[in-house]
Structure formats: C-alpha cells, structure tokens
C-alpha cells in the first residue's frame, strides 16, 4: 500500500468517529510512529481538520465529512474499466447510464484524476473482436429488474419470441440478472409455466414491478444457471491438453469429471440438455476434441459435418 492509499484509509478511519492513538494507527497499518505523525501532517496540509486530545487520541472536527468521491488512482481505474464493460453492451439504456455515471464522476473528482480518467477511458477496450450485434437494443428494463430482485417483488412484462411474436403477459419472480457473452437475461420462477425460466432482456417490454412479493427458492446461483431438465445427458469428451484451459473457460456447463486420459489428452464429462447446440458449439474445436459419448451426439456430429462438406462441394 502506497502512502496516498494509506492516508485515504486513515481519513476514512478517522471519519468513523473513533478516537485513535498513535499506537493504534501504527499497529493498524504496520508502520512506525514517525510515519503516523508524517501522515497526520499531510492531512493537515490539505486542510483536513484533524483534532488531537492527549488522553483519547486523534479524530476529526465534529461535522466534517470526507467528500463522497475520494478515489485513489487504482480505485478510479477499477471504476473506469467497469464502465468500459457496461458501455460495450448492446443494451442501449445501459450504455447511456454508464456515460452519465462517467460524466458525474468527472464533474467532482480533482484535476489529476480527471486527466487520469480521460486518458484511460479511451484506452480501456473490452473485447474489441466480439461484435455479435452491432445495433444497440432496447428491451427489458435492467434497473427495474434490479429493484425487483433486491426488494423481492414479482414483475409483469410482455415477451417476444425469436420471430418477434408477442406472447401473453408473463408474471415472474426474478432471481438473477445474468450476462451471457452478448446479451443480458433474467432467471426466475415463471408463474404460468410453474417452473424456472430464462428471459432475454431485449425481448422483454413494459416491465412493471408488482405488489406481490416472493421468497426465493433455496438455489445457489450455480444451480439456477446450470439447471438441467429431464432430457439432460452426459457428454463424454477427450480434449487435447493444450486446449483444456480454453475449452473449460468457454464451456456453458458444469464439469462433473475431469482427469488425465493419456499424456496428450484429458477426459472431460459434463451434463447438458441440448444436443444440437452442443454439436454446433464443438465446431470451434475441430481438431482438439473427440466425442466419446453419447452415441446420439456422435451421430449428429457426423450428420452436421457431412452436410457442411456437401455444401462446400456444391459450391
């Protein structure tokens, strides 16, 4: 921890209305008494009203509050990188909200941090090669959904399928807001289906919070995200050793077994419930993955490859 970060933490400690002796501060930060005195002088030099009483120790003048946006450069970098991620989304409202947050921060931080923001803002790039949909979308209302999740209120909304056909209004108890690479989703209990369902935000409209509240089920986030139906099967694959880290990072499933098969391959098993999706997904590893089972997946793999070869030959 550098001196600037330590002094900011010291200021926050003093603001907690605690009286701190020199020894208290030295022990807390693991520094010498001399360094404590030096830090106190530094705070006084920037006009922080530090008080000292011989019997009780250091404190702050009554009524003084630390400005709400006192960031170290490292903390500011975390904020800017986080906002860069939000601005990379296809949800138009999220992009607009992130830009407003950035403007508000810039209006209150000191000049040296403002320069830091301006430099970093244009140079913190999130996934420049991922452009699944270059047109921003509006749909759902992520903030309304966030409020419903935290307050445990049901939501009512209209939903559109892939063909943009509107279904009946849905009433859902929202459990999680989840980002899947190129779109945001809400996972929750669908009252009409009597089961947990996933809804893509940009297919939702007219989201309204209901008066009805709910008690969340005893599910962990992982259980909800990787929830499998009765049609789930066990995929059994051999994956080249060098490809394993990338394969595991992208795999949309929980691995139930992973072990060395030989000096070149790992055997990886996981549960999944959509054969066609997995079959297409595996095409990104053409020479690095061998399907051991199930036989249905092997058959679909051969069918897909034959069809692809037929299309190439017909050209």
C-alpha positions in Angstrom: 0.0 0.0 0.0 1.5 3.3 -1.0 1.3 6.5 1.2 -1.6 8.0 -0.8 -3.8 4.9 -0.3 -2.8 4.6 3.4 -3.7 8.3 4.1 -7.1 7.9 2.4 -7.8 4.8 4.5 -6.6 6.7 7.6 -9.0 9.6 6.8 -11.9 7.1 6.5 -11.0 5.6 9.8 -11.0 9.0 11.5 -14.4 9.8 9.9 -15.9 6.7 11.7 -15.9 8.9 14.9 -13.3 6.6 16.5 -10.5 8.2 18.6 -7.2 6.7 17.5 -3.9 6.9 19.4 -0.6 6.9 17.5 0.0 3.3 18.6 -3.5 2.3 17.3 -2.7 3.7 13.9 0.8 2.3 13.8 -0.5 -1.2 14.6 -3.4 -1.0 12.2 -1.2 -0.1 9.2 2.0 -1.8 10.3 4.0 1.5 10.2 6.2 3.4 12.6 5.1 6.2 14.9 7.2 8.6 12.9 5.2 7.7 9.8 1.9 8.3 11.6 3.0 11.8 12.5 4.0 12.4 8.9 0.6 11.2 7.6 -1.2 13.5 10.1 0.8 16.5 8.9 0.0 15.6 5.3 -3.8 15.5 6.1 -3.5 18.9 7.8 -1.7 20.3 4.8 -4.7 19.5 2.6 -6.9 21.3 5.2 -8.4 18.2 6.8 -9.5 19.3 10.3 -7.6 16.7 12.3 -8.1 17.1 16.1 -5.9 15.7 18.9 -6.6 15.1 22.6 -3.9 13.9 24.8 -6.0 11.3 26.6 -8.1 10.0 23.7 -6.1 10.5 20.6 -6.7 11.7 17.0 -10.1 12.4 15.5 -11.9 14.8 13.1 -13.6 18.1 13.8 -17.3 17.5 14.5 -19.4 17.9 11.4 -16.6 17.3 8.9 -17.3 14.6 6.3 -15.0 13.1 3.7 -16.1 14.1 0.2 -18.1 11.1 -1.2 -15.8 10.6 -4.3 -12.3 10.3 -2.9 -10.7 7.6 -5.1 -7.1 6.5 -5.4 -5.9 6.2 -9.0 -6.1 2.4 -8.6 -9.8 2.6 -7.4 -10.5 5.0 -10.2 -9.1 2.6 -12.8 -11.4 -0.2 -11.5 -14.4 2.1 -11.9 -13.4 3.1 -15.5 -12.7 -0.5 -16.6 -16.1 -1.5 -15.1 -17.8 1.3 -17.0 -16.0 0.3 -20.2 -17.5 -3.1 -19.9 -21.0 -1.7 -19.4 -20.5 0.6 -22.4 -19.6 -2.4 -24.5 -23.0 -3.9 -24.1 -25.7 -4.0 -26.8 -28.3 -2.7 -24.3 -28.7 0.9 -25.2 -30.0 2.0 -21.8 -27.0 0.5 -20.1 -24.7 2.4 -22.4 -26.5 5.7 -21.8 -26.5 5.2 -18.0 -22.8 4.3 -17.9 -21.9 7.5 -19.8 -24.0 9.6 -17.3 -22.1 8.0 -14.4 -18.8 8.8 -16.0 -19.8 12.4 -16.6 -20.9 12.8 -13.0 -17.6 11.3 -11.7 -15.6 13.6 -13.9 -17.5 16.6 -12.6 -16.5 16.1 -8.9 -13.0 14.4 -8.9 -9.9 16.5 -8.6 -8.0 17.6 -11.8 -5.3 14.9 -11.6 -7.9 12.2 -11.5 -9.9 13.8 -14.3 -6.8 13.7 -16.5 -6.4 10.1 -15.5 -10.0 9.2 -16.5 -9.7 11.0 -19.9 -6.5 9.1 -20.7 -7.8 5.7 -19.5 -11.3 6.0 -20.8 -10.3 5.8 -24.5 -7.6 3.1 -23.9 -9.5 0.5 -21.8 -11.0 -1.6 -24.6 -13.3 -4.5 -23.8 -13.3 -7.5 -26.2 -12.9 -5.5 -29.5 -13.4 -8.6 -31.7 -16.7 -9.6 -30.2 -19.5 -7.9 -32.2 -22.5 -10.3 -32.1 -24.9 -7.5 -32.8 -23.6 -4.0 -33.8 -27.0 -2.4 -33.4 -27.8 -1.3 -29.8 -31.1 -2.7 -28.5 -33.7 -1.5 -26.1 -35.7 -4.0 -24.1 -36.5 -5.0 -20.6 -35.5 -2.5 -18.0 -32.4 -3.7 -16.2 -32.8 -1.2 -13.4 -36.5 -2.0 -12.7 -35.5 -5.7 -12.7 -32.6 -5.0 -10.3 -35.0 -3.3 -7.9 -37.5 -6.2 -8.2 -34.7 -8.7 -7.4 -33.4 -6.7 -4.3 -37.0 -6.0 -3.0 -38.2 -9.5 -3.8 -41.2 -8.3 -5.9 -42.7 -10.1 -8.8 -42.6 -8.5 -12.3 -45.0 -8.5 -15.1 -43.9 -8.0 -18.7 -44.7 -8.8 -22.4 -42.3 -11.2 -24.1 -41.4 -11.8 -27.7 -40.0 -15.0 -29.3 -37.3 -15.2 -31.9 -39.9 -14.4 -34.6 -40.9 -11.3 -32.7 -44.3 -12.8 -31.9 -45.7 -11.5 -28.6 -46.8 -14.0 -26.1 -49.3 -13.4 -23.2 -48.0 -11.2 -20.4 -45.7 -13.2 -18.1 -45.5 -12.8 -14.3 -42.1 -13.9 -13.0 -40.3 -13.9 -9.6 -36.9 -12.6 -10.7 -33.9 -14.4 -9.0 -30.8 -13.5 -11.0 -29.6 -11.0 -13.6 -27.1 -12.8 -15.8 -24.8 -11.8 -18.7 -24.2 -14.4 -21.4 -21.5 -13.0 -23.6 -23.7 -11.0 -25.9 -27.0 -10.4 -24.0 -28.5 -10.0 -20.5 -31.0 -12.4 -19.1 -33.2 -12.6 -16.0 -33.7 -16.0 -14.4 -36.7 -16.6 -12.3 -39.9 -18.5 -11.5 -42.5 -18.2 -14.2 -46.0 -18.3 -12.7 -47.6 -19.5 -15.9 -45.1 -22.4 -16.5 -44.8 -23.2 -12.8 -41.0 -23.6 -13.3 -37.8 -21.6 -13.5 -37.3 -20.0 -16.9 -34.7 -17.7 -18.6 -35.8 -14.5 -20.3 -33.6 -12.3 -22.6 -33.9 -8.7 -21.7 -34.1 -7.3 -25.2 -37.2 -9.4 -25.8 -39.0 -8.0 -22.8 -41.1 -4.9 -22.8 -43.4 -3.0 -20.5 -41.7 -4.4 -17.4 -43.7 -3.5 -14.2 -43.0 -4.3 -10.6 -45.9 -6.0 -8.9 -47.1 -5.5 -5.3 -46.8 -9.3 -4.7 -43.6 -10.4 -3.0 -41.9 -13.7 -3.1 -39.5 -15.9 -1.1 -36.5 -17.0 -3.3 -36.1 -20.7 -3.5 -33.1 -22.3 -1.8 -31.0 -22.3 -5.0 -27.4 -21.2 -5.4 -26.6 -19.0 -8.5 -24.8 -22.0 -10.0 -27.8 -24.3 -9.6 -30.0 -21.8 -11.3 -27.6 -21.0 -14.1 -26.8 -24.7 -14.9 -30.2 -26.0 -14.1 -31.0 -29.1 -16.3 -34.2 -30.7 -17.3 -35.2 -34.4 -17.5 -33.7 -34.5 -21.1 -30.2 -33.8 -19.9 -27.5 -36.2 -21.0 -23.8 -36.8 -20.0 -21.3 -35.6 -22.6 -18.0 -37.5 -22.6 -15.1 -35.9 -24.5 -11.4 -36.3 -25.0 -9.7 -32.8 -25.1 -6.2 -32.1 -26.1 -4.1 -31.0 -23.2 -3.1 -27.6 -24.6 -6.8 -26.8 -25.4 -8.2 -27.7 -21.9 -7.9 -24.2 -20.4 -9.7 -22.5 -23.3 -12.3 -25.3 -23.5 -13.1 -25.1 -19.8 -13.3 -21.3 -19.9 -15.9 -21.3 -22.7 -17.9 -24.4 -21.7 -21.5 -23.5 -20.8 -21.9 -26.4 -18.3 -20.6 -27.7 -15.0 -17.9 -30.3 -15.3 -18.7 -33.4 -13.3 -15.4 -35.3 -14.0 -12.0 -34.3 -15.3 -8.9 -36.5 -15.4 -5.9 -37.2 -17.5 -6.5 -39.8 -20.2 -3.0 -40.1 -21.5 0.0 -37.7 -22.0 -1.8 -35.8 -24.7 -5.5 -35.7 -23.7 -7.8 -35.0 -20.8 -11.2 -36.8 -20.4 -13.9 -34.3 -19.5 -17.5 -35.2 -18.7 -20.4 -32.8 -18.1 -24.2 -32.7 -18.2 -26.1 -30.9 -20.9 -29.6 -30.8 -22.3 -29.3 -29.5 -25.9 -27.6 -31.9 -28.3 -27.9 -29.6 -31.3 -26.5 -26.6 -29.5 -23.6 -28.6 -28.1 -22.9 -30.1 -31.6 -22.5 -26.7 -33.2 -20.6 -25.3 -30.2 -18.0 -28.0 -30.5 -17.1 -26.9 -34.1 -14.8 -24.3 -32.6 -12.5 -27.1 -31.5 -12.3 -29.1 -34.8 -9.1 -31.0 -34.2 -8.8 -30.8 -30.4 -11.9 -32.6 -29.2 -13.0 -36.2 -29.7 -16.6 -37.2 -28.7 -16.7 -40.5 -26.7 -20.4 -40.3 -26.0 -23.3 -40.3 -26.1 -23.9 -42.1 -29.4 -26.6 -39.5 -30.3 -24.1 -36.7 -30.2 -21.6 -38.7 -32.3 -24.3 -39.4 -34.9 -25.3 -35.7 -35.1 -21.7 -34.7 -35.4 -21.2 -36.9 -38.4 -24.5 -35.6 -40.0 -23.5 -32.0 -39.5 -20.0 -32.5 -41.0 -21.4 -34.4 -44.0 -23.9 -31.6 -44.6 -21.1 -29.0 -44.4 -18.9 -30.9 -46.8 -21.8 -31.3 -49.2 -22.3 -27.5 -49.2 -18.6 -27.0 -49.9 -18.6 -29.5 -52.8 -21.8 -28.0 -54.3 -20.1 -24.6 -54.5 
